[in-house]
Amino acid sequence: MVSTGRHPKNPINAVIGELPQGIEMVLVHKGHRWGMLECVVCGATEAIWSTPRDADNHARRLLKFVARHSHDEEG
């Protein structure tokens, strides 16, 4: 059993460990969904799957979500 807040796949756990301000991780544990990334500015969410087919690709998808939702204070 994996402890709360720690994803079993290392690439995904690395992304979760370095989230910028404005992006929160919410634990869900419903079905295959392990949690969600949520943008506090616009409310967008991205699922974090517990058993992705390719953990590296899933981590890249999460990083793209973070990049898209790093809202600048200027615009």
SEVO-176291 format. One record per residue: residue number from 1; z, y, x of N, C-alpha, C in turn. Coordinates in Angstrom, 1 decimal. Layout:
// SEVO-176291
<node i="NUM" n_w="Z" n_v="Y" n_u="X" ca_w="Z" ca_v="Y" ca_u="X" c_w="Z" c_v="Y" c_u="X"/>
...
***
This chain:
// SEVO-176291
<node i="1" n_w="0.0" n_v="-1.2" n_u="0.8" ca_w="0.0" ca_v="0.0" ca_u="0.0" c_w="0.0" c_v="1.2" c_u="0.9"/>
<node i="2" n_w="-0.8" n_v="2.2" n_u="0.5" ca_w="-0.9" ca_v="3.5" ca_u="1.3" c_w="0.1" c_v="4.5" c_u="0.7"/>
<node i="3" n_w="0.7" n_v="5.2" n_u="1.6" ca_w="1.7" ca_v="6.2" ca_u="1.1" c_w="1.0" c_v="7.3" c_u="0.4"/>
<node i="4" n_w="1.7" n_v="8.0" n_u="-0.5" ca_w="1.2" ca_v="9.1" ca_u="-1.2" c_w="0.7" c_v="10.2" c_u="-0.3"/>
<node i="5" n_w="-0.5" n_v="10.7" n_u="-0.6" ca_w="-1.1" ca_v="11.8" ca_u="0.1" c_w="-1.9" c_v="11.4" c_u="1.3"/>
<node i="6" n_w="-1.9" n_v="10.1" n_u="1.6" ca_w="-2.7" ca_v="9.6" ca_u="2.8" c_w="-3.8" c_v="8.7" c_u="2.2"/>
<node i="7" n_w="-5.0" n_v="9.0" n_u="2.5" ca_w="-6.2" ca_v="8.2" ca_u="2.1" c_w="-6.3" c_v="7.1" c_u="3.0"/>
<node i="8" n_w="-6.8" n_v="5.9" n_u="2.5" ca_w="-6.9" ca_v="4.7" ca_u="3.4" c_w="-8.0" c_v="4.8" c_u="4.4"/>
<node i="9" n_w="-9.0" n_v="5.6" n_u="4.2" ca_w="-10.2" ca_v="5.8" ca_u="5.1" c_w="-10.0" c_v="7.0" c_u="6.0"/>
<node i="10" n_w="-10.0" n_v="6.8" n_u="7.3" ca_w="-9.7" ca_v="7.8" ca_u="8.3" c_w="-10.6" c_v="9.0" c_u="8.2"/>
<node i="11" n_w="-12.0" n_v="8.9" n_u="8.0" ca_w="-12.8" ca_v="10.1" ca_u="7.9" c_w="-12.4" c_v="11.0" c_u="6.8"/>
<node i="12" n_w="-12.1" n_v="10.4" n_u="5.6" ca_w="-11.7" ca_v="11.2" ca_u="4.4" c_w="-10.3" c_v="11.8" c_u="4.6"/>
<node i="13" n_w="-9.4" n_v="11.0" n_u="5.2" ca_w="-8.1" ca_v="11.5" ca_u="5.5" c_w="-8.1" c_v="12.7" c_u="6.5"/>
<node i="14" n_w="-9.1" n_v="12.7" n_u="7.4" ca_w="-9.2" ca_v="13.9" ca_u="8.3" c_w="-9.7" c_v="15.1" c_u="7.5"/>
<node i="15" n_w="-10.6" n_v="15.0" n_u="6.6" ca_w="-11.0" ca_v="16.1" ca_u="5.8" c_w="-9.8" c_v="16.7" c_u="5.0"/>
<node i="16" n_w="-9.1" n_v="15.8" n_u="4.4" ca_w="-8.0" ca_v="16.2" ca_u="3.5" c_w="-6.9" c_v="16.9" c_u="4.3"/>
<node i="17" n_w="-6.7" n_v="16.5" n_u="5.6" ca_w="-5.7" ca_v="17.0" ca_u="6.4" c_w="-6.0" c_v="18.5" c_u="6.9"/>
<node i="18" n_w="-7.3" n_v="18.9" n_u="6.8" ca_w="-7.7" ca_v="20.2" ca_u="7.3" c_w="-8.3" c_v="21.0" c_u="6.2"/>
<node i="19" n_w="-7.8" n_v="21.0" n_u="5.0" ca_w="-8.3" ca_v="21.8" ca_u="4.0" c_w="-8.0" c_v="23.3" c_u="4.2"/>
<node i="20" n_w="-8.9" n_v="24.2" n_u="4.0" ca_w="-8.7" ca_v="25.6" ca_u="4.1" c_w="-7.9" c_v="26.1" c_u="2.9"/>
<node i="21" n_w="-7.4" n_v="27.3" n_u="3.0" ca_w="-6.7" ca_v="27.9" ca_u="1.9" c_w="-7.7" c_v="28.2" c_u="0.8"/>
<node i="22" n_w="-7.3" n_v="27.9" n_u="-0.4" ca_w="-8.1" ca_v="28.1" ca_u="-1.6" c_w="-8.7" c_v="26.8" c_u="-2.1"/>
<node i="23" n_w="-8.5" n_v="25.7" n_u="-1.3" ca_w="-9.0" ca_v="24.3" ca_u="-1.8" c_w="-7.7" c_v="23.5" c_u="-1.8"/>
<node i="24" n_w="-7.4" n_v="22.9" n_u="-2.9" ca_w="-6.2" ca_v="22.0" ca_u="-3.1" c_w="-6.7" c_v="20.6" c_u="-3.3"/>
<node i="25" n_w="-5.8" n_v="19.7" n_u="-2.9" ca_w="-6.0" ca_v="18.3" ca_u="-3.1" c_w="-5.0" c_v="17.8" c_u="-4.2"/>
<node i="26" n_w="-5.6" n_v="17.2" n_u="-5.3" ca_w="-4.7" ca_v="16.8" ca_u="-6.4" c_w="-4.8" c_v="15.2" c_u="-6.5"/>
<node i="27" n_w="-3.7" n_v="14.6" n_u="-6.4" ca_w="-3.7" ca_v="13.1" ca_u="-6.5" c_w="-4.0" c_v="12.7" c_u="-8.0"/>
<node i="28" n_w="-4.8" n_v="11.7" n_u="-8.2" ca_w="-5.2" ca_v="11.3" ca_u="-9.6" c_w="-4.8" c_v="9.9" c_u="-9.8"/>
<node i="29" n_w="-5.3" n_v="9.0" n_u="-8.9" ca_w="-5.1" ca_v="7.5" ca_u="-9.0" c_w="-5.4" c_v="7.0" c_u="-10.4"/>
<node i="30" n_w="-6.7" n_v="7.2" n_u="-10.8" ca_w="-7.2" ca_v="6.7" ca_u="-12.1" c_w="-8.5" c_v="5.9" c_u="-11.9"/>
<node i="31" n_w="-8.5" n_v="4.6" n_u="-12.1" ca_w="-9.6" ca_v="3.8" ca_u="-11.8" c_w="-9.9" c_v="3.8" c_u="-10.3"/>
<node i="32" n_w="-11.1" n_v="4.1" n_u="-9.9" ca_w="-11.5" ca_v="4.2" ca_u="-8.5" c_w="-11.3" c_v="5.5" c_u="-7.9"/>
<node i="33" n_w="-10.9" n_v="6.5" n_u="-8.7" ca_w="-10.7" ca_v="7.8" ca_u="-8.2" c_w="-9.3" c_v="7.9" c_u="-7.6"/>
<node i="34" n_w="-9.3" n_v="8.3" n_u="-6.3" ca_w="-8.0" ca_v="8.5" ca_u="-5.6" c_w="-7.4" c_v="9.8" c_u="-5.8"/>
<node i="35" n_w="-8.3" n_v="10.8" n_u="-5.9" ca_w="-7.8" ca_v="12.2" ca_u="-6.1" c_w="-9.0" c_v="13.1" c_u="-6.3"/>
<node i="36" n_w="-8.7" n_v="14.4" n_u="-6.2" ca_w="-9.7" ca_v="15.5" ca_u="-6.4" c_w="-9.5" c_v="16.6" c_u="-5.5"/>
<node i="37" n_w="-10.6" n_v="17.2" n_u="-5.0" ca_w="-10.5" ca_v="18.5" ca_u="-4.4" c_w="-10.7" c_v="19.6" c_u="-5.5"/>
<node i="38" n_w="-9.9" n_v="20.6" n_u="-5.5" ca_w="-10.1" ca_v="21.6" ca_u="-6.5" c_w="-10.1" c_v="23.0" c_u="-5.9"/>
<node i="39" n_w="-11.1" n_v="23.8" n_u="-6.2" ca_w="-11.2" ca_v="25.2" ca_u="-5.8" c_w="-10.3" c_v="26.1" c_u="-6.7"/>
<node i="40" n_w="-9.3" n_v="26.7" n_u="-6.1" ca_w="-8.4" ca_v="27.5" ca_u="-6.9" c_w="-9.1" c_v="28.8" c_u="-7.4"/>
<node i="41" n_w="-10.2" n_v="29.3" n_u="-6.8" ca_w="-10.9" ca_v="30.5" ca_u="-7.2" c_w="-11.7" c_v="30.3" c_u="-8.4"/>
<node i="42" n_w="-12.6" n_v="29.3" n_u="-8.4" ca_w="-13.6" ca_v="29.1" ca_u="-9.5" c_w="-13.2" c_v="27.9" c_u="-10.3"/>
<node i="43" n_w="-12.3" n_v="27.0" n_u="-9.9" ca_w="-11.9" ca_v="25.9" ca_u="-10.7" c_w="-12.8" c_v="24.6" c_u="-10.6"/>
<node i="44" n_w="-13.8" n_v="24.7" n_u="-9.6" ca_w="-14.7" ca_v="23.5" ca_u="-9.4" c_w="-13.9" c_v="22.4" c_u="-8.8"/>
<node i="45" n_w="-14.3" n_v="21.1" n_u="-9.1" ca_w="-13.6" ca_v="19.9" ca_u="-8.6" c_w="-14.6" c_v="19.0" c_u="-8.0"/>
<node i="46" n_w="-14.2" n_v="18.2" n_u="-7.1" ca_w="-15.0" ca_v="17.1" ca_u="-6.5" c_w="-14.1" c_v="15.9" c_u="-6.4"/>
<node i="47" n_w="-14.6" n_v="14.7" n_u="-6.8" ca_w="-13.8" ca_v="13.5" ca_u="-6.8" c_w="-13.7" c_v="13.0" c_u="-5.4"/>
<node i="48" n_w="-12.5" n_v="12.4" n_u="-5.1" ca_w="-12.2" ca_v="11.7" ca_u="-3.9" c_w="-12.1" c_v="10.2" c_u="-4.3"/>
<node i="49" n_w="-13.0" n_v="9.4" n_u="-3.9" ca_w="-13.0" ca_v="8.0" ca_u="-4.3" c_w="-12.1" c_v="7.1" c_u="-3.3"/>
<node i="50" n_w="-11.4" n_v="6.1" n_u="-3.9" ca_w="-10.5" ca_v="5.3" ca_u="-3.1" c_w="-11.3" c_v="4.3" c_u="-2.2"/>
<node i="51" n_w="-12.4" n_v="3.8" n_u="-2.7" ca_w="-13.2" ca_v="2.8" ca_u="-1.9" c_w="-14.6" c_v="3.2" c_u="-1.9"/>
<node i="52" n_w="-15.0" n_v="4.3" n_u="-1.1" ca_w="-16.4" ca_v="4.7" ca_u="-1.1" c_w="-17.2" c_v="3.6" c_u="-0.3"/>
<node i="53" n_w="-18.5" n_v="3.5" n_u="-0.6" ca_w="-19.4" ca_v="2.6" ca_u="0.1" c_w="-19.5" c_v="3.0" c_u="1.6"/>
<node i="54" n_w="-19.6" n_v="4.2" n_u="1.9" ca_w="-19.7" ca_v="4.7" ca_u="3.2" c_w="-18.7" c_v="5.9" c_u="3.4"/>
<node i="55" n_w="-17.6" n_v="5.7" n_u="4.1" ca_w="-16.6" ca_v="6.7" ca_u="4.2" c_w="-17.1" c_v="7.9" c_u="4.9"/>
<node i="56" n_w="-17.9" n_v="7.8" n_u="5.9" ca_w="-18.5" ca_v="8.9" ca_u="6.6" c_w="-19.3" c_v="9.8" c_u="5.7"/>
<node i="57" n_w="-20.2" n_v="9.2" n_u="4.9" ca_w="-21.0" ca_v="10.0" ca_u="4.0" c_w="-20.1" c_v="10.7" c_u="2.9"/>
<node i="58" n_w="-19.1" n_v="10.0" n_u="2.5" ca_w="-18.2" ca_v="10.6" ca_u="1.5" c_w="-17.4" c_v="11.8" c_u="2.1"/>
<node i="59" n_w="-17.0" n_v="11.6" n_u="3.3" ca_w="-16.3" ca_v="12.7" ca_u="4.0" c_w="-17.3" c_v="13.9" c_u="4.2"/>
<node i="60" n_w="-18.5" n_v="13.7" n_u="4.5" ca_w="-19.5" ca_v="14.8" ca_u="4.6" c_w="-19.7" c_v="15.5" c_u="3.3"/>
<node i="61" n_w="-19.7" n_v="14.7" n_u="2.2" ca_w="-19.9" ca_v="15.3" ca_u="0.9" c_w="-18.7" c_v="16.2" c_u="0.5"/>
<node i="62" n_w="-17.5" n_v="15.8" n_u="0.9" ca_w="-16.3" ca_v="16.6" ca_u="0.7" c_w="-16.4" c_v="17.8" c_u="1.5"/>
<node i="63" n_w="-16.8" n_v="17.7" n_u="2.8" ca_w="-17.0" ca_v="18.9" ca_u="3.6" c_w="-18.0" c_v="19.9" c_u="3.1"/>
<node i="64" n_w="-19.1" n_v="19.4" n_u="2.5" ca_w="-20.0" ca_v="20.3" ca_u="1.8" c_w="-19.4" c_v="21.0" c_u="0.6"/>
<node i="65" n_w="-18.6" n_v="20.3" n_u="-0.1" ca_w="-17.9" ca_v="21.0" ca_u="-1.2" c_w="-17.0" c_v="22.1" c_u="-0.7"/>
<node i="66" n_w="-16.3" n_v="21.8" n_u="0.4" ca_w="-15.4" ca_v="22.8" ca_u="1.0" c_w="-16.2" c_v="24.0" c_u="1.5"/>
<node i="67" n_w="-17.3" n_v="23.8" n_u="2.1" ca_w="-18.2" ca_v="24.9" ca_u="2.6" c_w="-18.7" c_v="25.7" c_u="1.4"/>
<node i="68" n_w="-19.1" n_v="25.1" n_u="0.3" ca_w="-19.7" ca_v="25.8" ca_u="-0.8" c_w="-18.6" c_v="26.6" c_u="-1.5"/>
<node i="69" n_w="-17.4" n_v="26.2" n_u="-1.4" ca_w="-16.3" ca_v="26.9" ca_u="-2.2" c_w="-15.3" c_v="27.6" c_u="-1.2"/>
<node i="70" n_w="-15.8" n_v="28.0" n_u="-0.1" ca_w="-15.0" ca_v="28.9" ca_u="0.8" c_w="-15.4" c_v="30.3" c_u="0.4"/>
<node i="71" n_w="-14.9" n_v="30.8" n_u="-0.7" ca_w="-15.2" ca_v="32.1" ca_u="-1.2" c_w="-14.8" c_v="33.2" c_u="-0.3"/>
<node i="72" n_w="-15.7" n_v="34.0" n_u="0.1" ca_w="-15.3" ca_v="35.2" ca_u="0.9" c_w="-14.6" c_v="36.2" c_u="0.0"/>
<node i="73" n_w="-13.7" n_v="36.9" n_u="0.6" ca_w="-13.0" ca_v="38.0" ca_u="-0.1" c_w="-13.9" c_v="39.2" c_u="-0.4"/>
<node i="74" n_w="-15.0" n_v="39.3" n_u="0.4" ca_w="-15.9" ca_v="40.4" ca_u="0.3" c_w="-16.9" c_v="40.2" c_u="-0.9"/>
<node i="75" n_w="-17.3" n_v="39.0" n_u="-1.1" ca_w="-18.3" ca_v="38.8" ca_u="-2.1" c_w="-18.2" c_v="37.6" c_u="-2.9"/>
***
